[in-house]
Structures are given as structure tokens and as C-alpha cells.
Amino acid sequence: MIIRILTEGQYRLEGQALTDLDRLDDSLLDALAAGNQQEYESNFHEVLALIRGRGSRIPDTELVESDLILPAPDTTFAEARSLFADYPRQLS
């Protein structure tokens, strides 16, 4: 799966990392639904760290369509609530 983090670039994520991302992603969506800003921020940082740490960075010179686009790392809780309103529960 190709994941773009806005303002940062694209990463290729495969295998167990996708399963782990799906689990973290569900926690992030639950925090947003519950209105829990602190949990959202913690989960969003974990999601970004997983993608950066276990994904393979795609060079900016390579043009690849993204399967998933995440907002910029500095996205606020209020912004995230509207951005993630139609976000899919199952990523893979």
C-alpha cells in the first residue's frame, strides 16, 4: 500500500506493518469519535511513526498513485474530526 503523508511524502507499507497500522488507525478513529483530543494526538503520532519507521520512503522523483492520504503531521484535533469523517475503517 502506498501512503502519502501530506507535506512529507510517500511511503510503501507492506505485510504485518499494514495490520499494525489498521489497529492503530482504529484507535485513532475511536478517539476522534469519542472527542478525546489527547488520545487522538497520541494515536496520530503513533500512526505517523509506524509509517515512517516501517515503511519504505518513495523518492520524490518517482510518481506513484497513493492508496491512502493522511493529513499533515501538525493537523489539529478540530481539523482531524472533519477530515476523518469519511475515512475507511478497513485499510487493506
C-alpha positions in Angstrom: 0.0 0.0 0.0 1.3 3.5 -0.9 0.6 6.1 1.9 1.1 9.8 1.5 1.6 12.0 4.5 0.8 15.5 3.3 3.7 17.9 3.4 6.1 15.0 3.8 6.0 12.4 1.0 5.0 8.9 0.2 5.8 5.5 1.9 5.3 1.9 0.8 3.9 -0.2 3.6 3.5 -4.0 3.4 2.8 -7.1 5.4 2.5 -7.0 9.2 3.0 -3.3 9.2 -0.4 -2.9 7.4 -2.1 -5.0 10.1 -0.5 -2.9 12.8 -1.4 0.3 11.1 -5.0 -0.9 10.8 -5.1 -1.5 14.6 -3.6 1.9 15.4 -5.9 3.6 12.8 -9.0 2.1 14.6 -7.8 3.6 17.9 -7.3 6.9 16.2 -10.8 6.9 14.8 -12.3 5.8 18.1 -10.5 8.7 19.9 -12.0 11.2 17.3 -15.5 9.7 17.7 -15.2 10.0 21.5 -13.9 13.6 21.3 -10.7 12.6 23.1 -8.1 15.1 21.9 -5.2 13.7 23.9 -5.8 10.1 22.7 -6.2 11.3 19.1 -2.8 13.2 19.3 -1.1 10.2 20.8 -2.6 7.8 18.2 -1.9 10.1 15.3 1.8 10.3 16.3 2.0 6.5 16.6 0.4 6.1 13.1 2.9 8.5 11.6 5.9 6.9 13.5 4.8 3.4 12.2 4.6 4.6 8.6 7.9 6.4 8.8 9.7 3.7 10.7 8.4 0.6 8.9 7.6 2.0 5.5 9.9 2.5 2.6 10.2 6.1 1.6 9.4 6.6 -2.1 11.7 9.1 -3.8 10.1 12.4 -4.7 11.2 11.8 -8.3 9.1 8.7 -8.5 5.4 9.2 -9.5 3.2 6.7 -7.7 -0.5 6.9 -7.0 -1.3 6.9 -3.3 -3.8 4.4 -1.9 -4.2 6.4 1.3 -3.6 10.1 2.1 -3.0 11.2 5.6 -3.2 14.9 6.7 -0.1 16.8 7.6 1.6 15.9 11.0 0.5 19.3 12.5 -3.2 18.7 11.8 -5.3 19.9 14.8 -7.9 17.8 16.5 -10.7 20.0 15.1 -9.3 19.7 11.6 -8.9 15.9 12.0 -12.6 15.5 13.1 -13.8 16.8 9.8 -11.0 15.3 7.7 -11.5 11.8 9.0 -15.4 11.9 8.9 -15.5 9.6 5.9 -12.3 7.7 6.5 -12.5 3.9 5.9 -12.3 1.5 8.9 -10.5 -1.2 6.9 -7.3 -0.1 5.2 -6.3 -3.3 3.5 
